[in-house]
Amino acid sequence: MRTIVAVVLLALSAGNAFAQRRPMTPALTCGQARSLVGGYGAIVLGTGRYTYDRYVASQAFCEINETIEPAWVPTRDVAQCPVGYRCVDQNFWDFWD
């Protein structure tokens, strides 16, 4: 009986993790959006009804073959809020141009 209860509780807690919604930047102030990126280091933010992306505080949150580029998102108080960076693929051949 305890095993069944444990399995049910585990299944319910996993379902809640998948149901979490990403923060939507149009509902946040610029300061709040920047604080989320800085506080977590890397976070997926919704920027519109069907748009989202992963934003990072520094290069440390990217893969070894990625570099960072500045990122701006729409917020409640600023049309283009500089929240941090996005990780982008670094093309090896760009070094030879």
N, C-alpha and C positions, 0 to 999 in steps of 0.2 A: 504493500500500500504506500509506504514512504517513497518507494522508487517511482511510482506513478505520479505522486504529488510533485516530486522533484522534476520529473520530465515535463509535466504540465507547466510548472513555474518557469522552467528554462525556456520552453517554447514561447510563453507569453512575454518574457523579457526580451527575447530575440526579436519578436514581432514589433515591440515598441521601438527598438533600435532602428528598424527599417522604416518606421513610420515617421521618424523625425524629419521636420521640414528644414530646409536651408534658410538662413536669414536672407531677407529681400532688401537690397540696398535702397530702393526707392522709398521704403518706409523708415529708413534710418537716417540720422544726421551724418554728415561727413565724419565728424569726430567719432561717432559710434562705429561706423564701418572701419575706420582706420584702427580703432582700438581692438576690434575683433581680429583683424589680420595680425596686428602686433602681438596680441595676447596669445593667440593660438599658434602663430608662426606660419601656418598653412591652413586655409579654410576654403570651402566651396561656398560662394555667395551667389544668390539669385539676383540678376540685374534687370529682369523683366519677367513677363508671364511665362515665356518659354526659353529664356536665356539664362545661362549661368556659366561660371568659370571658377577655376582654382586660383586663389591669390596667395602670395607668399610674402613674408617679411624680408627675406634675404636669399641669397644664392644657396645657403645651407639647406634649404628645403626643396631643392631641385635635384634631379638625377645628374650623374656625372657628365652625361653628354648634352646637358641643357645649360642654357644661360638665362639671364633674367632681362626683362624689358619692363619699363614703367607701365603701370596700369591705372586707368581712371574708370570710375563707375558713376552712374547717376545716383544721387542721394536726394533726400527730402529738401535739403537746403542749398545744395551745390549741384549744378548740372554736370560737372566733371570733377569728381573728387579723387585726388591721388591717394589710393588706398595702399599702395605697395607695388608689388611686381607680379608678373606672370612668368612661369617657366616656359621657355620655347626651345625647340630643337636647335642645337648648334651644328650647323653644317660644317663638316671637316674641311671641305674644299674652300670655304670662305676665307680660311687662313692664307690661301695661296693666291688670292685675287689682289 
